[in-house]
Amino acid sequence: MAQTVVARYQDGRVLKGASLDIDPAKSTFHLRPEQGPTVEVKLADLKALFFVRSLAGSPAYDDVPTLAADDPRARGSVPIRLKFKDGEVMMGLTFHFPPNRPYFYVTPVDPKSNNIRVLVNRAALAEFSQFTPA
């Protein structure tokens, strides 16, 4: 089944579409944009790959940056704060902290986020740390 994704490059470019072959253990995957031919994407070029509910998103909605203390998604995971080199800050949950691989998955703390999960390129981060839920 194709996964709806938004590829955000470290240089600021954005590519939206669908993919069938995303594997963080491989250096590339193929993305079929909404229009045009399939593109090969190098994970190393990305800031992050966002697995989304909708490509249109909800521009008027701002993700809630706090994690409810009783959120069942937090069970077995570690709440983390990510700051990307471009200044963007993301609050999420991961199962491995600190991340010891070049790419790792994060689930946004806001369950209503358009982002379902995010594949983060560790090289695109300025800092990352654990935080305590509210």
Secondary structure, 3 states (H helix, E strand, C coil): CCEEEEEEECCCCEEEEEECCCCCCCCEEEEEECCCCCEEEEHHHEEEEEEECCCCCCCCCCCCCCCCCCCHHHCCCEEEEEEECCCCEEEEEECCCCCCCCEEEEEECCCCCCEEEEEEEHHHEEEEEECCCC
